Amino acid sequence: MLDGLSALAGHRRAALPRPVRRAARRRHRREPDVVAAEAARDPAGTAERLAAVLGRGFDVDRHVAELAGTGVVHQVLHGGPWPVAGGTVNDRVAAFAARHPDRLSAWAGVSLTDPRAAVAEARRALDELGATGLSVIPFLDGVDPADPRHTELWRLAADRGVPVWMHCGQHFRSDVPIDVSAPRVLDRIAGAHPGLVLVAGHGGWPWVTEMLAVAQRHADVHLEFSSHRPSRMAIGGSGWDALLSPAARPVRDRVMFGSTSWTQASTPAALAAEVTRLGLPDATARAWLHGNAERLLARARARTAA
């Protein structure tokens, strides 16, 4: 299994693998559902506090061993610009990926609040840290990612051939429009920047049908469905009907599993097992769990190594 879009503490969607989740419990004495509720009220502050967990003794060797033990052959670590001991979260996850390059990839998180700083951090991460992708959360920054001010960042990613993971869909920050990074926004970005590889985080829910339409329009738009339980996707009214229907066949080679296992209080392996029970053709299930992400990550590594 390729857990292509999982995340470590410090990524702004606050997704923690099991070892960091244990650390959060031990140091903060709060369960994941409590922290998730806090994230809904104060996403920026929660991200800062979770990033701090990463700076206090996270054992990456143990984490990689646990991944291997559950059948995860590779995992993407999403970073961020927040400070931790010895640098930023981007520095930390890049060091983890450098220590275990066969098991881990680092995608650097950048903030869109300052377009120039975002480009500078992206260049640093790609050129100096060895990052192979980028990650942005428009609702956290409270900005429109399709604004022309961000053209340089998208052009950089397109020219380098690195994927950009973007939160796409519902969020809980009530002072930012819910559709700040809806599928139609990714459509505008993709249309303006041919060759830019976009990964729609969380599958664009609740606009899944629109997300599929956008992916059909743009060959370099992918989607992953982290933060949503696969076991519930086949339930009528879940909002995922379009993804599971024959109408999604043209884009099924660009759909990827993502765990966000902390918010689900479940391991990547358990969540992946739920995918196998969705009634998908075996080839489709294998592609979602492994093949599609493997192809995307191999492409990103090849481009950044060139």
ZADO-1210 file (C-alpha; in nm, 4 decimals, padded with zeros to 6 digits):
<atoms>
<atom x="00.0000" y="00.0000" z="00.0000" code="MET" pos="1"/>
<atom x="00.1248" y="00.3466" z="-00.0854" code="LEU" pos="2"/>
<atom x="-00.0032" y="00.6014" z="00.1637" code="ASP" pos="3"/>
<atom x="00.0586" y="00.8803" z="-00.0803" code="GLY" pos="4"/>
<atom x="-00.1146" y="01.1663" z="00.0965" code="LEU" pos="5"/>
<atom x="-00.0751" y="01.1177" z="00.4694" code="SER" pos="6"/>
<atom x="00.0665" y="01.3927" z="00.6862" code="ALA" pos="7"/>
<atom x="00.2770" y="01.4689" z="00.9916" code="LEU" pos="8"/>
<atom x="00.2142" y="01.7258" z="01.2614" code="ALA" pos="9"/>
<atom x="00.2779" y="02.0721" z="01.1326" code="GLY" pos="10"/>
<atom x="00.0759" y="02.0337" z="00.8159" code="HIS" pos="11"/>
<atom x="-00.2031" y="02.2869" z="00.8417" code="ARG" pos="12"/>
<atom x="-00.4780" y="02.0295" z="00.8123" code="ARG" pos="13"/>
<atom x="-00.3544" y="01.8970" z="01.1472" code="ALA" pos="14"/>
<atom x="-00.3056" y="01.5355" z="01.0439" code="ALA" pos="15"/>
<atom x="-00.0893" y="01.3236" z="01.2706" code="LEU" pos="16"/>
<atom x="00.0397" y="00.9699" z="01.2317" code="PRO" pos="17"/>
<atom x="00.0081" y="00.7407" z="01.5286" code="ARG" pos="18"/>
<atom x="00.3428" y="00.8160" z="01.7009" code="PRO" pos="19"/>
<atom x="00.2777" y="01.1909" z="01.6986" code="VAL" pos="20"/>
<atom x="-00.0810" y="01.1322" z="01.8075" code="ARG" pos="21"/>
<atom x="00.0546" y="00.9482" z="02.1117" code="ARG" pos="22"/>
<atom x="00.2927" y="01.2363" z="02.1776" code="ALA" pos="23"/>
<atom x="00.0070" y="01.4838" z="02.1628" code="ALA" pos="24"/>
<atom x="-00.1906" y="01.2795" z="02.4119" code="ARG" pos="25"/>
<atom x="00.1077" y="01.2437" z="02.6427" code="ARG" pos="26"/>
<atom x="00.2116" y="01.6092" z="02.6389" code="ARG" pos="27"/>
<atom x="-00.1246" y="01.7811" z="02.6031" code="HIS" pos="28"/>
<atom x="-00.3476" y="01.5146" z="02.7625" code="ARG" pos="29"/>
<atom x="-00.6143" y="01.5726" z="02.4996" code="ARG" pos="30"/>
<atom x="-00.7780" y="01.3248" z="02.2657" code="GLU" pos="31"/>
<atom x="-00.7868" y="01.3734" z="01.8850" code="PRO" pos="32"/>
<atom x="-01.1553" y="01.4729" z="01.8800" code="ASP" pos="33"/>
<atom x="-01.0868" y="01.7501" z="02.1324" code="VAL" pos="34"/>
<atom x="-00.7969" y="01.8841" z="01.9294" code="VAL" pos="35"/>
<atom x="-01.0053" y="01.8595" z="01.6109" code="ALA" pos="36"/>
<atom x="-01.2761" y="02.0742" z="01.7697" code="ALA" pos="37"/>
<atom x="-01.0099" y="02.3224" z="01.8718" code="GLU" pos="38"/>
<atom x="-00.8816" y="02.3273" z="01.5146" code="ALA" pos="39"/>
<atom x="-01.2270" y="02.4249" z="01.3932" code="ALA" pos="40"/>
<atom x="-01.2284" y="02.7238" z="01.6286" code="ARG" pos="41"/>
<atom x="-00.8651" y="02.8292" z="01.5867" code="ASP" pos="42"/>
<atom x="-00.6982" y="02.6593" z="01.2864" code="PRO" pos="43"/>
<atom x="-00.3849" y="02.8740" z="01.2821" code="ALA" pos="44"/>
<atom x="-00.3206" y="02.8457" z="01.6543" code="GLY" pos="45"/>
<atom x="-00.3848" y="02.4727" z="01.6545" code="THR" pos="46"/>
<atom x="-00.1412" y="02.4228" z="01.3675" code="ALA" pos="47"/>
<atom x="00.1243" y="02.6094" z="01.5644" code="GLU" pos="48"/>
<atom x="00.0680" y="02.3940" z="01.8730" code="ARG" pos="49"/>
<atom x="00.0712" y="02.0704" z="01.6753" code="LEU" pos="50"/>
<atom x="00.3889" y="02.1809" z="01.5000" code="ALA" pos="51"/>
<atom x="00.5482" y="02.2152" z="01.8406" code="ALA" pos="52"/>
<atom x="00.4840" y="01.8446" z="01.9035" code="VAL" pos="53"/>
<atom x="00.7017" y="01.7648" z="01.6042" code="LEU" pos="54"/>
<atom x="00.9854" y="01.9592" z="01.7604" code="GLY" pos="55"/>
<atom x="00.9851" y="01.7576" z="02.0819" code="ARG" pos="56"/>
<atom x="01.1296" y="01.4162" z="02.0193" code="GLY" pos="57"/>
<atom x="00.9303" y="01.2598" z="01.7365" code="PHE" pos="58"/>
<atom x="01.0980" y="00.9275" z="01.6533" code="ASP" pos="59"/>
<atom x="01.0963" y="00.9017" z="01.2749" code="VAL" pos="60"/>
<atom x="01.2757" y="00.5656" z="01.2730" code="ASP" pos="61"/>
<atom x="01.0029" y="00.4147" z="01.4863" code="ARG" pos="62"/>
<atom x="00.7392" y="00.5777" z="01.2679" code="HIS" pos="63"/>
<atom x="00.8879" y="00.4299" z="00.9502" code="VAL" pos="64"/>
<atom x="00.9060" y="00.0868" z="01.1126" code="ALA" pos="65"/>
<atom x="00.5389" y="00.1132" z="01.2038" code="GLU" pos="66"/>
<atom x="00.4527" y="00.2111" z="00.8474" code="LEU" pos="67"/>
<atom x="00.6347" y="-00.0932" z="00.7148" code="ALA" pos="68"/>
<atom x="00.4624" y="-00.3135" z="00.9682" code="GLY" pos="69"/>
<atom x="00.1193" y="-00.2069" z="00.8451" code="THR" pos="70"/>
<atom x="00.1965" y="-00.2385" z="00.4740" code="GLY" pos="71"/>
<atom x="00.2508" y="00.1296" z="00.3919" code="VAL" pos="72"/>
<atom x="00.5425" y="00.1416" z="00.1502" code="VAL" pos="73"/>
<atom x="00.5658" y="00.5201" z="00.1155" code="HIS" pos="74"/>
<atom x="00.4223" y="00.8271" z="00.2846" code="GLN" pos="75"/>
<atom x="00.4154" y="01.1969" z="00.1997" code="VAL" pos="76"/>
<atom x="00.5055" y="01.4294" z="00.4872" code="LEU" pos="77"/>
<atom x="00.3465" y="01.7721" z="00.4569" code="HIS" pos="78"/>
<atom x="00.5411" y="02.0560" z="00.6131" code="GLY" pos="79"/>
<atom x="00.4826" y="02.4186" z="00.6979" code="GLY" pos="80"/>
<atom x="00.6716" y="02.7414" z="00.7623" code="PRO" pos="81"/>
<atom x="00.6208" y="02.7393" z="01.1400" code="TRP" pos="82"/>
<atom x="00.9268" y="02.7405" z="01.3648" code="PRO" pos="83"/>
<atom x="01.0338" y="02.4333" z="01.5584" code="VAL" pos="84"/>
<atom x="01.3611" y="02.3483" z="01.7283" code="ALA" pos="85"/>
<atom x="01.6365" y="02.3725" z="01.4707" code="GLY" pos="86"/>
<atom x="01.4404" y="02.5506" z="01.1977" code="GLY" pos="87"/>
<atom x="01.0891" y="02.5141" z="01.0579" code="THR" pos="88"/>
<atom x="00.8499" y="02.2262" z="01.0089" code="VAL" pos="89"/>
<atom x="00.9628" y="02.2194" z="00.6455" code="ASN" pos="90"/>
<atom x="01.3220" y="02.1702" z="00.7609" code="ASP" pos="91"/>
<atom x="01.2164" y="01.8942" z="00.9962" code="ARG" pos="92"/>
<atom x="01.0086" y="01.6887" z="00.7527" code="VAL" pos="93"/>
<atom x="01.2761" y="01.7309" z="00.4849" code="ALA" pos="94"/>
<atom x="01.5313" y="01.5863" z="00.7251" code="ALA" pos="95"/>
<atom x="01.2997" y="01.2936" z="00.7966" code="PHE" pos="96"/>
<atom x="01.2553" y="01.2271" z="00.4249" code="ALA" pos="97"/>
<atom x="01.6305" y="01.2503" z="00.3660" code="ALA" pos="98"/>
<atom x="01.6853" y="00.9917" z="00.6381" code="ARG" pos="99"/>
<atom x="01.4327" y="00.7505" z="00.4823" code="HIS" pos="100"/>
<atom x="01.4085" y="00.8446" z="00.1132" code="PRO" pos="101"/>
<atom x="01.2653" y="00.5080" z="00.0135" code="ASP" pos="102"/>
<atom x="00.9795" y="00.5441" z="00.2607" code="ARG" pos="103"/>
<atom x="00.9146" y="00.9169" z="00.2920" code="LEU" pos="104"/>
<atom x="00.8729" y="01.2226" z="00.0692" code="SER" pos="105"/>
<atom x="00.8610" y="01.5827" z="00.1888" code="ALA" pos="106"/>
<atom x="00.6116" y="01.8310" z="00.0452" code="TRP" pos="107"/>
<atom x="00.6828" y="02.1785" z="00.1756" code="ALA" pos="108"/>
<atom x="00.3992" y="02.3875" z="00.3140" code="GLY" pos="109"/>
<atom x="00.3913" y="02.7529" z="00.2111" code="VAL" pos="110"/>
<atom x="00.1656" y="03.0358" z="00.3238" code="SER" pos="111"/>
<atom x="-00.0157" y="03.2404" z="00.0611" code="LEU" pos="112"/>
<atom x="-00.0516" y="03.5421" z="00.2905" code="THR" pos="113"/>
<atom x="00.2732" y="03.6831" z="00.1495" code="ASP" pos="114"/>
<atom x="00.3159" y="03.5842" z="-00.2185" code="PRO" pos="115"/>
<atom x="00.6853" y="03.6754" z="-00.2314" code="ARG" pos="116"/>
<atom x="00.7628" y="03.4852" z="00.0860" code="ALA" pos="117"/>
<atom x="00.5714" y="03.1848" z="-00.0472" code="ALA" pos="118"/>
<atom x="00.7844" y="03.1761" z="-00.3622" code="VAL" pos="119"/>
<atom x="01.1033" y="03.2195" z="-00.1615" code="ALA" pos="120"/>
<atom x="01.0130" y="02.9355" z="00.0751" code="GLU" pos="121"/>
<atom x="00.9119" y="02.7129" z="-00.2156" code="ALA" pos="122"/>
<atom x="01.2467" y="02.7741" z="-00.3873" code="ARG" pos="123"/>
<atom x="01.4357" y="02.7065" z="-00.0647" code="ARG" pos="124"/>
<atom x="01.2460" y="02.3868" z="-00.0004" code="ALA" pos="125"/>
<atom x="01.2937" y="02.2565" z="-00.3540" code="LEU" pos="126"/>
<atom x="01.6537" y="02.3686" z="-00.4026" code="ASP" pos="127"/>
<atom x="01.7993" y="02.3240" z="-00.0554" code="GLU" pos="128"/>
<atom x="01.5785" y="02.0882" z="00.1396" code="LEU" pos="129"/>
<atom x="01.5012" y="01.8324" z="-00.1295" code="GLY" pos="130"/>
<atom x="01.1242" y="01.8718" z="-00.1162" code="ALA" pos="131"/>
<atom x="00.9427" y="01.7042" z="-00.4046" code="THR" pos="132"/>
<atom x="00.6079" y="01.8814" z="-00.3742" code="GLY" pos="133"/>
<atom x="00.4295" y="02.1794" z="-00.2219" code="LEU" pos="134"/>
<atom x="00.1266" y="02.2144" z="00.0032" code="SER" pos="135"/>
<atom x="-00.1142" y="02.5059" z="00.0527" code="VAL" pos="136"/>
<atom x="-00.4238" y="02.5642" z="00.2649" code="ILE" pos="137"/>
<atom x="-00.6098" y="02.8722" z="00.1325" code="PRO" pos="138"/>
<atom x="-00.8706" y="02.8785" z="00.4083" code="PHE" pos="139"/>
<atom x="-00.6004" y="02.8967" z="00.6736" code="LEU" pos="140"/>
<atom x="-00.4387" y="03.1904" z="00.4954" code="ASP" pos="141"/>
<atom x="-00.7754" y="03.3513" z="00.4184" code="GLY" pos="142"/>
<atom x="-00.6783" y="03.4328" z="00.0598" code="VAL" pos="143"/>
<atom x="-00.7974" y="03.3448" z="-00.2904" code="ASP" pos="144"/>
<atom x="-00.5400" y="03.1081" z="-00.4436" code="PRO" pos="145"/>
<atom x="-00.6565" y="03.2073" z="-00.7935" code="ALA" pos="146"/>
<atom x="-00.5587" y="03.5693" z="-00.7314" code="ASP" pos="147"/>
<atom x="-00.3004" y="03.6807" z="-00.9924" code="PRO" pos="148"/>
<atom x="-00.0644" y="03.7685" z="-00.7060" code="ARG" pos="149"/>
<atom x="00.0125" y="03.3963" z="-00.6774" code="HIS" pos="150"/>
<atom x="00.0987" y="03.3496" z="-01.0450" code="THR" pos="151"/>
<atom x="00.4720" y="03.3292" z="-00.9748" code="GLU" pos="152"/>
<atom x="00.4240" y="03.0425" z="-00.7279" code="LEU" pos="153"/>
<atom x="00.2082" y="02.8389" z="-00.9659" code="TRP" pos="154"/>
<atom x="00.4464" y="02.9100" z="-01.2542" code="ARG" pos="155"/>
<atom x="00.7409" y="02.7930" z="-01.0426" code="LEU" pos="156"/>
<atom x="00.5640" y="02.4660" z="-00.9570" code="ALA" pos="157"/>
<atom x="00.4638" y="02.4089" z="-01.3192" code="ALA" pos="158"/>
<atom x="00.8137" y="02.4801" z="-01.4496" code="ASP" pos="159"/>
<atom x="00.9696" y="02.2486" z="-01.1912" code="ARG" pos="160"/>
<atom x="00.7098" y="01.9795" z="-01.2488" code="GLY" pos="161"/>
<atom x="00.6324" y="01.9450" z="-00.8774" code="VAL" pos="162"/>
<atom x="00.2810" y="01.8679" z="-00.7533" code="PRO" pos="163"/>
<atom x="00.0887" y="02.1132" z="-00.5363" code="VAL" pos="164"/>
<atom x="-00.1478" y="01.9705" z="-00.2761" code="TRP" pos="165"/>
<atom x="-00.4298" y="02.2169" z="-00.2097" code="MET" pos="166"/>
<atom x="-00.7050" y="02.1904" z="00.0465" code="HIS" pos="167"/>
<atom x="-01.0224" y="02.1654" z="-00.1588" code="CYS" pos="168"/>
<atom x="-01.3692" y="02.1542" z="-00.0119" code="GLY" pos="169"/>
<atom x="-01.5369" y="02.2147" z="00.3199" code="GLN" pos="170"/>
<atom x="-01.3528" y="02.3855" z="00.6030" code="HIS" pos="171"/>
<atom x="-01.4498" y="02.5148" z="00.9455" code="PHE" pos="172"/>
<atom x="-01.3156" y="02.8689" z="00.9461" code="ARG" pos="173"/>
<atom x="-01.6364" y="03.0714" z="00.9544" code="SER" pos="174"/>
<atom x="-01.4715" y="03.4034" z="00.8686" code="ASP" pos="175"/>
<atom x="-01.3474" y="03.2732" z="00.5311" code="VAL" pos="176"/>
<atom x="-01.5882" y="03.1834" z="00.2469" code="PRO" pos="177"/>
<atom x="-01.6508" y="02.8102" z="00.2307" code="ILE" pos="178"/>
<atom x="-01.5672" y="02.8021" z="-00.1402" code="ASP" pos="179"/>
<atom x="-01.2298" y="02.9787" z="-00.1100" code="VAL" pos="180"/>
<atom x="-01.0658" y="02.6733" z="-00.2672" code="SER" pos="181"/>
<atom x="-01.3633" y="02.4874" z="-00.4128" code="ALA" pos="182"/>
<atom x="-01.3117" y="02.2791" z="-00.7300" code="PRO" pos="183"/>
<atom x="-01.4095" y="02.5742" z="-00.9528" code="ARG" pos="184"/>
<atom x="-01.1162" y="02.7682" z="-00.8032" code="VAL" pos="185"/>
<atom x="-00.8755" y="02.4882" z="-00.8925" code="LEU" pos="186"/>
<atom x="-01.0309" y="02.4933" z="-01.2380" code="ASP" pos="187"/>
<atom x="-00.9301" y="02.8574" z="-01.2797" code="ARG" pos="188"/>
<atom x="-00.5773" y="02.7927" z="-01.1569" code="ILE" pos="189"/>
<atom x="-00.5289" y="02.4866" z="-01.3768" code="ALA" pos="190"/>
<atom x="-00.6669" y="02.6676" z="-01.6798" code="GLY" pos="191"/>
<atom x="-00.4314" y="02.9595" z="-01.6294" code="ALA" pos="192"/>
<atom x="-00.1243" y="02.7404" z="-01.5737" code="HIS" pos="193"/>
<atom x="-00.1048" y="02.4451" z="-01.8144" code="PRO" pos="194"/>
<atom x="00.1228" y="02.1738" z="-01.6850" code="GLY" pos="195"/>
<atom x="00.0679" y="02.2622" z="-01.3186" code="LEU" pos="196"/>
<atom x="00.0042" y="01.9403" z="-01.1267" code="VAL" pos="197"/>
<atom x="-00.2656" y="01.9943" z="-00.8649" code="LEU" pos="198"/>
<atom x="-00.3828" y="01.7466" z="-00.6029" code="VAL" pos="199"/>
<atom x="-00.7235" y="01.8362" z="-00.4620" code="ALA" pos="200"/>
<atom x="-00.7045" y="01.7557" z="-00.0929" code="GLY" pos="201"/>
<atom x="-01.0082" y="01.5843" z="00.0562" code="HIS" pos="202"/>
<atom x="-01.1565" y="01.5288" z="-00.2899" code="GLY" pos="203"/>
<atom x="-01.3451" y="01.8576" z="-00.3096" code="GLY" pos="204"/>
<atom x="-01.6267" y="01.7308" z="-00.0870" code="TRP" pos="205"/>
<atom x="-01.9103" y="01.8313" z="-00.0806" code="PRO" pos="206"/>
<atom x="-01.8606" y="01.9305" z="-00.4469" code="TRP" pos="207"/>
<atom x="-01.7398" y="01.5889" z="-00.5627" code="VAL" pos="208"/>
<atom x="-01.9286" y="01.5898" z="-00.8934" code="THR" pos="209"/>
<atom x="-01.7835" y="01.9311" z="-00.9739" code="GLU" pos="210"/>
<atom x="-01.4385" y="01.8049" z="-00.8729" code="MET" pos="211"/>
<atom x="-01.4652" y="01.5179" z="-01.1192" code="LEU" pos="212"/>
<atom x="-01.5715" y="01.7593" z="-01.3925" code="ALA" pos="213"/>
<atom x="-01.2648" y="01.9730" z="-01.3217" code="VAL" pos="214"/>
<atom x="-01.0384" y="01.6669" z="-01.3351" code="ALA" pos="215"/>
<atom x="-01.1917" y="01.5669" z="-01.6674" code="GLN" pos="216"/>
<atom x="-01.1122" y="01.9134" z="-01.8030" code="ARG" pos="217"/>
<atom x="-00.7496" y="01.9154" z="-01.6840" code="HIS" pos="218"/>
<atom x="-00.5241" y="01.6111" z="-01.7216" code="ALA" pos="219"/>
<atom x="-00.2892" y="01.7311" z="-01.4459" code="ASP" pos="220"/>
<atom x="-00.5561" y="01.7636" z="-01.1762" code="VAL" pos="221"/>
<atom x="-00.5685" y="01.4748" z="-00.9277" code="HIS" pos="222"/>
<atom x="-00.7727" y="01.4186" z="-00.6127" code="LEU" pos="223"/>
<atom x="-00.7383" y="01.2348" z="-00.2852" code="GLU" pos="224"/>
<atom x="-01.0054" y="01.1624" z="-00.0274" code="PHE" pos="225"/>
<atom x="-00.8311" y="01.1956" z="00.3085" code="SER" pos="226"/>
<atom x="-01.0374" y="01.2998" z="00.6129" code="SER" pos="227"/>
<atom x="-01.3327" y="01.0966" z="00.4834" code="HIS" pos="228"/>
<atom x="-01.4009" y="00.7409" z="00.5944" code="ARG" pos="229"/>
<atom x="-01.4052" y="00.5099" z="00.2923" code="PRO" pos="230"/>
<atom x="-01.6531" y="00.2870" z="00.4740" code="SER" pos="231"/>
<atom x="-01.9115" y="00.5661" z="00.4524" code="ARG" pos="232"/>
<atom x="-01.8519" y="00.6692" z="00.0924" code="MET" pos="233"/>
<atom x="-02.0881" y="00.4091" z="-00.0529" code="ALA" pos="234"/>
<atom x="-02.3750" y="00.5088" z="00.1744" code="ILE" pos="235"/>
<atom x="-02.6526" y="00.6897" z="-00.0110" code="GLY" pos="236"/>
<atom x="-02.6382" y="01.0636" z="00.0422" code="GLY" pos="237"/>
<atom x="-02.2703" y="01.0606" z="00.1434" code="SER" pos="238"/>
<atom x="-02.1837" y="01.2915" z="-00.1437" code="GLY" pos="239"/>
<atom x="-01.9379" y="01.0432" z="-00.2940" code="TRP" pos="240"/>
<atom x="-02.1804" y="00.8724" z="-00.5318" code="ASP" pos="241"/>
<atom x="-02.0257" y="01.0334" z="-00.8401" code="ALA" pos="242"/>
<atom x="-01.6764" y="00.9095" z="-00.7552" code="LEU" pos="243"/>
<atom x="-01.8006" y="00.5520" z="-00.7215" code="LEU" pos="244"/>
<atom x="-02.0155" y="00.5614" z="-01.0333" code="SER" pos="245"/>
<atom x="-01.9171" y="00.4647" z="-01.3900" code="PRO" pos="246"/>
<atom x="-01.9135" y="00.8366" z="-01.4738" code="ALA" pos="247"/>
<atom x="-01.5849" y="00.8678" z="-01.2803" code="ALA" pos="248"/>
<atom x="-01.4048" y="00.6119" z="-01.4963" code="ARG" pos="249"/>
<atom x="-01.2186" y="00.8721" z="-01.7090" code="PRO" pos="250"/>
<atom x="-01.0366" y="01.0086" z="-01.4026" code="VAL" pos="251"/>
<atom x="-00.9907" y="00.6967" z="-01.1937" code="ARG" pos="252"/>
<atom x="-00.6206" y="00.6949" z="-01.2774" code="ASP" pos="253"/>
<atom x="-00.5903" y="01.0238" z="-01.0848" code="ARG" pos="254"/>
<atom x="-00.7710" y="00.9286" z="-00.7639" code="VAL" pos="255"/>
<atom x="-00.5543" y="00.8571" z="-00.4593" code="MET" pos="256"/>
<atom x="-00.5985" y="00.7266" z="-00.1105" code="PHE" pos="257"/>
<atom x="-00.5113" y="00.9663" z="00.1707" code="GLY" pos="258"/>
<atom x="-00.5412" y="00.8665" z="00.5315" code="SER" pos="259"/>
<atom x="-00.5340" y="01.1719" z="00.7601" code="THR" pos="260"/>
<atom x="-00.5357" y="00.8887" z="01.0101" code="SER" pos="261"/>
<atom x="-00.5218" y="01.1135" z="01.3159" code="TRP" pos="262"/>
<atom x="-00.8519" y="01.2843" z="01.2461" code="THR" pos="263"/>
<atom x="-01.0058" y="00.9437" z="01.1806" code="GLN" pos="264"/>
<atom x="-00.8539" y="00.7888" z="01.4953" code="ALA" pos="265"/>
<atom x="-00.7605" y="00.4947" z="01.2761" code="SER" pos="266"/>
<atom x="-00.4443" y="00.3637" z="01.1123" code="THR" pos="267"/>
<atom x="-00.3703" y="00.4021" z="00.7403" code="PRO" pos="268"/>
<atom x="-00.3923" y="00.0245" z="00.7048" code="ALA" pos="269"/>
<atom x="-00.7399" y="00.0106" z="00.8579" code="ALA" pos="270"/>
<atom x="-00.8612" y="00.2935" z="00.6355" code="LEU" pos="271"/>
<atom x="-00.7106" y="00.1273" z="00.3298" code="ALA" pos="272"/>
<atom x="-00.8932" y="-00.1939" z="00.4142" code="ALA" pos="273"/>
<atom x="-01.2183" y="00.0025" z="00.3976" code="GLU" pos="274"/>
<atom x="-01.1347" y="00.0998" z="00.0387" code="VAL" pos="275"/>
<atom x="-01.1124" y="-00.2666" z="-00.0567" code="THR" pos="276"/>
<atom x="-01.4701" y="-00.3150" z="00.0699" code="ARG" pos="277"/>
<atom x="-01.6228" y="-00.0443" z="-00.1493" code="LEU" pos="278"/>
<atom x="-01.7053" y="-00.2941" z="-00.4234" code="GLY" pos="279"/>
<atom x="-01.4602" y="-00.1392" z="-00.6693" code="LEU" pos="280"/>
<atom x="-01.2963" y="-00.3482" z="-00.9416" code="PRO" pos="281"/>
<atom x="-00.9725" y="-00.4918" z="-00.8050" code="ASP" pos="282"/>
<atom x="-00.7646" y="-00.2936" z="-01.0519" code="ALA" pos="283"/>
<atom x="-00.9314" y="00.0316" z="-00.9448" code="THR" pos="284"/>
<atom x="-00.8798" y="-00.0380" z="-00.5737" code="ALA" pos="285"/>
<atom x="-00.5114" y="-00.1151" z="-00.6367" code="ARG" pos="286"/>
<atom x="-00.4728" y="00.2035" z="-00.8389" code="ALA" pos="287"/>
<atom x="-00.6321" y="00.4193" z="-00.5688" code="TRP" pos="288"/>
<atom x="-00.4290" y="00.2609" z="-00.2898" code="LEU" pos="289"/>
<atom x="-00.0954" y="00.2397" z="-00.4663" code="HIS" pos="290"/>
<atom x="-00.0539" y="00.2735" z="-00.8403" code="GLY" pos="291"/>
<atom x="-00.1812" y="00.6266" z="-00.8975" code="ASN" pos="292"/>
<atom x="00.0180" y="00.7793" z="-00.6116" code="ALA" pos="293"/>
<atom x="00.3268" y="00.5776" z="-00.7023" code="GLU" pos="294"/>
<atom x="00.3174" y="00.7169" z="-01.0549" code="ARG" pos="295"/>
<atom x="00.2684" y="01.0743" z="-00.9352" code="LEU" pos="296"/>
<atom x="00.5463" y="01.0529" z="-00.6760" code="LEU" pos="297"/>
<atom x="00.7877" y="00.8918" z="-00.9213" code="ALA" pos="298"/>
<atom x="00.7220" y="01.1718" z="-01.1669" code="ARG" pos="299"/>
<atom x="00.7812" y="01.4351" z="-00.9006" code="ALA" pos="300"/>
<atom x="01.1064" y="01.2750" z="-00.7861" code="ARG" pos="301"/>
<atom x="01.2329" y="01.2496" z="-01.1423" code="ALA" pos="302"/>
<atom x="01.1589" y="01.6146" z="-01.2154" code="ARG" pos="303"/>
<atom x="01.3188" y="01.7463" z="-00.8957" code="THR" pos="304"/>
<atom x="01.6268" y="01.5287" z="-00.9506" code="ALA" pos="305"/>
<atom x="01.6751" y="01.6551" z="-01.3074" code="ALA" pos="306"/>
</atoms>
